[in-house]
Amino acid sequence: MFHFPSTSKKVELNTDKDINNEIKRETLENISHFIGKDDEEILSRMEELDEEWDIERLLEANAASIVALSTILGFTTNKKWFAISGMVGCFLLHHALYGWCPPVPILRRLGIRTSSEINYEKEALKNLLEFPY
């Protein structure tokens, strides 16, 4: 029987191994940078991580922007623009089910992380705090 990939791993499963390894290396480097730092610096980094956009959020914003623009163009210039809205919807559905759509490899190469990868760094930084807040 077929199973969809795990929600927390679907993007990583559809990302080139070398890219995943580079993202992991950078994450571990970020964590090791804060070993021995004071709590204030660590908490500041954790606040930065709270603001970091994960790949899902970036894909959703990108898709919504393209759908809005192609819909406006469809109403104002040529109805063929509506096809782009349909394509984006199909890509977004495919991503929701399988973890892949055309922008994923590009965004991952740019170092855009999943929420799991961001949370991994946050949890590791929490463990470095002298006083767990």
Backbone hydrogen bonds, N-H to C=O, Kabsch-Sander energy under -0.5 kcal/mol:
donor,donor_aa,acceptor,acceptor_aa,energy
9,K,6,S,-1.0
10,K,6,S,-1.6
13,L,9,K,-2.5
14,N,10,K,-0.8
14,N,11,V,-0.8
15,T,12,E,-1.4
20,N,16,D,-2.4
21,N,17,K,-2.6
22,E,18,D,-2.0
23,I,19,I,-2.4
24,K,20,N,-2.5
25,R,21,N,-2.6
26,E,22,E,-2.5
27,T,23,I,-2.3
28,L,24,K,-2.7
29,E,25,R,-2.3
30,N,26,E,-2.5
31,I,27,T,-2.3
32,S,28,L,-2.7
33,H,29,E,-1.7
34,F,30,N,-0.7
34,F,31,I,-1.4
35,I,32,S,-1.1
37,K,34,F,-1.9
41,E,38,D,-0.6
42,I,38,D,-1.8
43,L,39,D,-3.2
44,S,40,E,-2.0
45,R,41,E,-2.0
46,M,42,I,-2.2
47,E,43,L,-2.0
48,E,44,S,-1.8
49,L,45,R,-2.2
50,D,46,M,-1.6
51,E,47,E,-1.0
51,E,48,E,-0.7
52,E,48,E,-0.8
55,I,113,R,-2.0
58,L,54,D,-2.1
59,L,55,I,-2.6
60,E,56,E,-2.6
61,A,57,R,-2.4
62,N,58,L,-2.4
63,A,59,L,-2.9
64,A,60,E,-2.6
65,S,61,A,-2.1
66,I,62,N,-2.3
67,V,63,A,-2.7
68,A,64,A,-2.6
69,L,65,S,-2.5
70,S,66,I,-2.8
71,T,67,V,-2.1
72,I,68,A,-2.3
73,L,69,L,-2.7
74,G,70,S,-2.1
75,F,71,T,-2.0
76,T,72,I,-2.1
77,T,73,L,-2.8
78,N,73,L,-1.5
81,W,78,N,-1.8
82,F,79,K,-1.6
83,A,80,K,-1.5
84,I,81,W,-1.1
85,S,81,W,-0.9
86,G,82,F,-1.6
87,M,83,A,-2.5
88,V,84,I,-2.9
89,G,85,S,-2.2
90,C,86,G,-2.1
91,F,87,M,-2.7
92,L,88,V,-2.7
93,L,89,G,-2.2
94,H,90,C,-2.6
95,H,91,F,-2.4
96,A,92,L,-2.4
97,L,93,L,-2.1
98,Y,94,H,-3.0
99,G,94,H,-0.6
99,G,95,H,-1.9
100,W,94,H,-0.5
104,V,101,C,-1.8
106,I,102,P,-0.6
107,L,103,P,-2.9
108,R,104,V,-2.8
109,R,105,P,-2.0
110,L,106,I,-1.4
111,G,108,R,-1.7
112,I,107,L,-2.4
118,I,114,T,-2.1
119,N,115,S,-2.9
120,Y,116,S,-2.0
121,E,117,E,-1.5
122,K,118,I,-2.1
123,E,119,N,-2.8
124,A,120,Y,-2.2
125,L,121,E,-2.4
126,K,122,K,-2.2
127,N,123,E,-1.6
128,L,124,A,-0.6
128,L,125,L,-1.0
129,L,125,L,-0.7
129,L,126,K,-1.1
133,Y,131,F,-0.5
